Every structure is written in C-alpha cells, then in structure tokens.
Amino acid sequence: MTTIDGDVAPGFEPVREAFAANFAHHGDVGGAVCVYQDGRPVVDLWGGVADPSTDRPWVRDTLQLVYSATKGATASAVHLLAQRGELDLDAPVAKYWPEFAENGKADIPVRWLLSHQAGLVTLDQPVPLAEALNWHPMSAALAAQRPVWTPGTAHGYHGRTWSWLVGEVIRRVSGRTPGRFFADEIAVPLGLDFFIGLPAGERGRVSRMVHRKPEVDFTTMPPESIPEELREQVAAWRDPNSFSNRAYAVTDPAEIDFNSPEVQAAELPASNGIGTARGLARMYAALIDEVDGVCLFTPETLASATKEQANGRDQVLVAPSRFSSGYMLPTEDNPMTGPCSFGHTGRGGSLGFADPEHGIAFAYVMNHIISGPDDVRATSLVDAVRRSLTGR
C-alpha cells in the first residue's frame, strides 16, 4: 500500500480517499494533489515513487513536468502584461513582432494566438530540435509560416507551436524570456516552486516520467471494430498529413524526450513547466483571490482572461473543445468544479484550474503518463473536491 503524506482540512477527506484510490486502482506511481479554497490551502498531499528506476520516493518538494498544463501559467503571464497596459490582446501580433506580418498574418490579433485560432499549428519544414530548444530558429520559422486555415474562421489546438507564438510576444513586449518573466513577476512574488526552464540546481528534485501504452491501440484496429464516436479521431491519428499528426511534428525529430536535461532546461512555455502541485494550485489561487497578500488579477482582467473565445470542433483534436484567451474552459469531458472554472490539462493526466465561483484552485501532477479515456485519476480527484464542497 502506498503511503500518502500531507494534510487535508476537515471536510476535504474525500480528496485523500480519491488520491489513495488512484494508487491502489488507477495506476498512479508518484504524484501530488493540492487544493486551495479562498486563498488558503485545504489539501496538500503527495505519495508514491518519484523515480521507479531507483525507487526514489516522492517527497514534499518533488518537482514534476506537467506538459500542457504549463499553458495556464504562461497565459497568466500574458494577462499580467495586458493588465499593466503593456500589451493589447486585440492588437495585431505584428505590432509587437513585426516579422510576424509575413505571409498574410499582418492582422492576426494576439488573442487568436492564445485561443488557438491563428491557423499556425504546424510548419511546412520542421525545425531541428536542438535549434528549436534555442528559441530563435523556431520563432523565425513561425513568423515566416503561412496559416493552414484562414485565421479566425476555426480553432485547433496549437499544442507545440503555442510555445513560440505566445512566448515570443511575451519576449518582445517585456524584454525578457517567457520563463524569466514568469519567474520574476509570478513565481517569486508568490514563492512558487514552478519553473519554465529548469535551473540546473533543481534537476535532482525532478521525478522521472514513465509511460503506459494504451490497453487498446485503436490505430491498429480494423475500422469496423472502432467505436463509432471515435472513428473520425482515429482516422486523423492514422493519417500522417492530418493536423492531428502535423501539429506534433514541428521539430526534427518529432518526438521529444521530456526526461532529458536539455529539454527540461529549455523554455517551452506550452509544454515543459516543472513544479509542484502546490506551486501550480497556489498560482491559480492568486488569480482569483489574495494569497498571503498577493492577488495577480483585477476583476476586470479575470473577466477578460476567462471569456470564451473558441468553442466547437477542434481542427487538431477532432473533438469539441472550448478556450478562453489561453485557458481551457469546462466541457462535458472536463467539467472542473463548475461552469466558471478555467485552467489547463497536460498530457497524460496533469491538471490545474481555478473556480472563482467556489473559491477553488486545484492542481494534480503525476509521473505515470497514461493516455486515453481510461485515465480517471484527475477526474476522480475533481469529483472528490466537488463532493467536499457539497458535503455529499
């Protein structure tokens, strides 16, 4: 039986039970969950193994890479710039990044980058990975790229290109790299254990990710055996020229080893944030409330940041998705804790979000990457938070 460490406030015991069940029944290897309510922590739990190859235990300050849950942190940095009057989200990107105007992109507003409407999900020519990690070759390639759909007419998840599209705007406006800006203006004031671009001295605290292959591989299954509701998605996965595949093939090689020191040290503000559940939840708490004297967003900024910008069929995910300016919004598959919630998931199970209606900020991080609909770990924890709020 996995030992669960940490604290739970009275009334939130269902979250501890759900967290323990994730280890006992749902495949967790190592992980942590943290919940804030009204600016104060009410759940802070961790357990399991940080590195299965050495049996290093998961401890209070173990760091975890959270893949696309990083986008919520980066979006928060963007809205902070807008709140200060340094960035107009409805102004053309080219106002801040002149080279971006090439190939019919002169009128694309910053907001469309954040909400996945720019049509820049892929590149005609992938960039060598080593160059992409050094930033400028990839941002230059995206500045020269022609959109693959008419911007503003559709949306599709910019899973990897979002790093350089949004990150370059932060760099041009602030004069700092996105990771440096996040550290200076969000992480340090709040005392967050969360990094976009891991300092070398923190490497020893990072867990090692392990990956589980799906129990059912739909990509090799005869088409007639695939559930009807998944057939369109599976067809896209099988097509090397689909946006579903091309969106993740913008580097050469396309596969990125997120366990590698080089990748973790680079700044990929869409996908390689590394931190604790405590750090991610605390950031979301400070977006909607005061946390130890720090409140990041004004009510006006919060309303602007969380207003729906895109909803419907996603050109990359080939499924319904909803986005505000940088955050995912609740859907049937990811209801969070209420209709006012906003946040972001990450590949394989991680999740961070805030719910201003209930004063909740939530984060779950883990090192066992499980893909597919059979992963219920984050959902079970969110359900437990919801039960704790209602007393059921």
N, C-alpha and C positions, 0 to 999 in steps of 0.2 A: 504494500500500500504506500502511495506517495505521501510524504509529509507536506502539509500545507502550512506555511508560515505567514505571519502578518496579523492584521487587525480588521475587525468588522464592527461597525456601530450597531447598537440594538435596532432591530427591525430589518437589517440587511443580511441576516443569516442565510436566506435563500441563495445569495450570491456565493457564499462559501460552499454551500452544498453543491451548487451547479459547477463550481470550479473543481471541486474534488471529483465530481462525476466525469468531467472532461478527461481526467487522468485515468479513471477506472474504466470508462466505457467508450470514450470518443477519440482516443489516440494521442492525447497530449503527451509530450516528452518533457518539455520545460516551458514555463510561461508565467505570466503575471497579469493581474487584473486590478484596476484602480477605478474608484468612483468618487467623484466629488458631488456634494449637494450644497447649494447656496454658498459656494466658495470654500467649503471645508471638506476634507477627506472623510468618507464614511466607509470605504472599502479600500484596503491596500493589502493584497495577497500575492504570494509567489510560491513556486514549488517546482519539483522535478529536477531534471538534469540539463545543465547548460551545454555540455559537450559530451555526447554519447561515446565518442571515441576515447575519452579519458575518464568518464564518469564524474567530471567536474560538476558540482551541484549548482543549481540555480539559487543565487542569494539575493539579498535585498537590492543590491546595486548592479545586478547583471544587466547588460545592455543587449538590445535586440534590434536587428534590422527589420523595418516594418513595410518595405516595398512602397506601394502607392498610398498608404496612409500618410506618407510624407507630404503628399499634395495638400492636405489640410493645413499643415504647418506653413508651407510656402505660400498658400493662398492668404493666410493670416498676415504674413509679412507684406504682401501686396496691398491688402486693405489698410494696413497701418500707414503705408505711403500715401494712399488716397485720402485717408483721414487727415493727414498733415498738409494736404493741399499740394503735395509734390507730384502727384500722378492723377490724371483724369482717366478713369476707366472707359469713358466713352470717346476719348480722343483716339485718332489713328495711332497704331503702333509706331508708324514711321515718324511721328512727331518726336519720339524718344530714340528711335533706332532707324535712322534714315535709310540704311541699306535694305531694310525690310520691304521697302516700297516696290522692289523689283518684281517683275512677272505678275502684274495685276493685283498687288497686295496693298496698294497705297491707302486704301480706305478701310482696311480691316481695323476695327477698334480693339483696344486692349481687352475689353470684356469678352470678345469672342475667343481670344486665346484661352482665357480662364475657363470658359464654358464649352470648350471643345467644338466650336462652330467654324473654325478657321479653314478646315479642309487641308491641314498640314500634318496628317497622321503618318506620312511615310516620306521617303526620299527616292528620287529616281536612281541615285547612286549612293549606296550605303557608305558610311564613313568608317575607316579603320578604327577599331575600338580604342586603341591607345591614343589616337588623336581626339576621339570623342571625349575621353576622360580628361583631356587637357582643355576642353571647353570650346575654344575659338573656332576650330575647324567645323564643328557641328553647328554652331550658331551661324557661321558664314554660309554653310550649305542650306540651312533653313531659310536664310534671308534670300537666297537665290532661287529657292524651290517654288514651282507653280502649284497652287492648291489643286487637290484632286477632286473637289466639288466646288461649286460656287459658294464662297463664304457667306454664312448667314442663312443659307437655304436648308441646311441639315446640320446634324451634330453627330459626332463619332468620337469615341474615346481616344484621345491623344496620349496613349499610355506611356510612351517613351519620349516623343518629341516635346511634350509639355515641359520637360526639364529645362531645355534650352530656350524654348519660346518664352515662357514666363520668367525663367531665371535671367535671361538677357535683358528683359525690361527692368527687372529689379537692379541689375548691374548698371544699366545706362542711367537710370534715374538717381540711384543712391550713390553711385561711385564705388560700391562695394560688391563683392561676390554675393550671391544669394545666401550661401551658408554663413558668411561673415555678418551680413545684415541681420539674419535670423538670430545669430548668437548675440550680437550687440544689443538689439532692440527688443528681443522677446526672451531668449533663454537666460541671459544674465540677469535682467531685472526680476525675473520670476524664480531664479535659481533652478532652472530646468536641467535635468540630465537628459538632453536630447541634442543631437548633432546632425547637421547636414554637411558632411565632410568630416570624417572621424579623425581627431588628433591622434598622433602616433602613440602617445602615452596612455590612451584609453583602450587600445587594442586588446589587452589582456582581459578586459571585462566583458567582451562581446561573446554571446553564445554562438554556437555553430549550428547552422540550419541543416536539417535533414528533410528529405523529400519522399513523399509516398506516392507511388503510381496509383492512378485511379483503379478502383476494383473492376470497373467496366471500361474498356477502351472503345469508345464509340467510333473512333477514326478507322478502326479495322473491322467493324461490324457490318454485315450486309445491310444496305439501306432499308430494306423492308423490316428489319428487326429493331430499328431505332425508333424510340417513342416519337409519335407524330409531332409533339410540341417541340422536339429538339432537332428535327430534321434539317431545318434551314441553318441552324447554327453549325451542325456537324458538316453540312455541305461546305460552309465557309471555312471551317477548320481544314478540310481536305483540299481546298483549292489554294495552291501556293500564291496565286495572284489576287486573292481576296484581301480586302482591307484588314480582315481579322488576322491574317498572317503578315502582311506587309507592314502593319503598324508596329510589329515587334522585330522587324528585320532591318532596322535603320543603321545598325553597326555591322562591321565585318570583323570577327564572326558575330552572328546574330545573338547567340546565346551568351549571356553574361554570368560569370561566376561571382555572385554577391557575397560569397565567403572570402573572396580574395582580398588581401590588404590593399592592393591598388584600387580596387573598385570601392571599397569602404572609405578610403581616404579621399577619393574624388568627390566633387559636389554634383550630385544628381538630384536636384530638388523635386523631381517627380517620384523618385523611387529608392533612394538609399539613405533615408533618415534612420538614425540609430539612436535608441534611447530606452528609457524605462516606461512601463505603463503609467507610472506615477508622473513622469515628466509630460507625457502626452495628455493625460487627463487634466493635469494642472494648467496646461496651456489652454485647453478648451474651457476650463472653468473661468479663466481670466478673460475670455472673450465675452462672457455673459454676466459676470459678477466680479466683485472685488475679491482678490485673493491676497491676503497679507498686505493690503494697501495698494495693490496693483490691479487696475482694470484696463485692458487693452483697447476695447472698442467703446465708442459712444453709442447710444441707442440708434442714432442715425446711421452709423457705419454698420452696425449689426443688421439693421433692416435692409440696407443696400447689399451687403455681402451675402445674405441668405435668400434674396428674392429669386424666384425661379427664372432661369434664362433659357433652358432647353428641356424638352420633355418629349418622349415618344421613342420611335425605333432608332436605335443607335447603329450607325453605319459600320462600326467596328465590332461591337459586342453582338450585333444581330439579335437584339432583345431590347425591351423598353429600358430606358434609363432617364434619370432626372438630375439636372445640375443647376446650381446657382452659379455665381461667379467664383468658381474654384472649389466648391464643396459639392459632395453628393447630397441629394435630398431623399427623404424616405420613399421607399417603394414597397410593394407587396412582399418582395423577397428580403428587403432590408428595412423594416419599419422603424428601427431605432426605438426610442421610448415615446414617440408622439409625432404629430404632423408638423410641429415647429422645429424638429431636430435638423441638424446639419452636421456633416463630418466627412469621413472618407474611409473606405476599406483598403486593405492591402492584400496582395497576392497571398493565397494560402491560408487566410484566416484573420489577420490582424484588423483592428477596427478602433477608430477614435471618433467621438462625436460629442456635441453638446445639445441640450434640450432646454432652451430658456423658459419654456412653459412650466417645467417641473424643477428648474434649477439644477439640472443634472449634467455632469460631464463624465464621460466614460472612456476608458481605454483598455484594450486587451492586446497583448503581444505574446508571441509563442515562436518556438523554433522548429516545430514539425509542420512543414508546408504540405497542406492537404488541398488538392484541387477537386472541384466538382460539387454537385448538390448534396453529397452525403456528409459534408462537413457541417456539423451543427454546433460547434463549440462556441463561437461568438453569439450565435442566435440564442443558445441556452442561457448564456450569461445575461444577455439583454432581457430575455424573458424573466429571469430572476430579479433583475433590477425593477422591472415593471411590477412584478408581484410584491416586491418590498414597498413600492410606492403606494399600492392599493391595499396592502395588508392582507392579501389573499394567500 
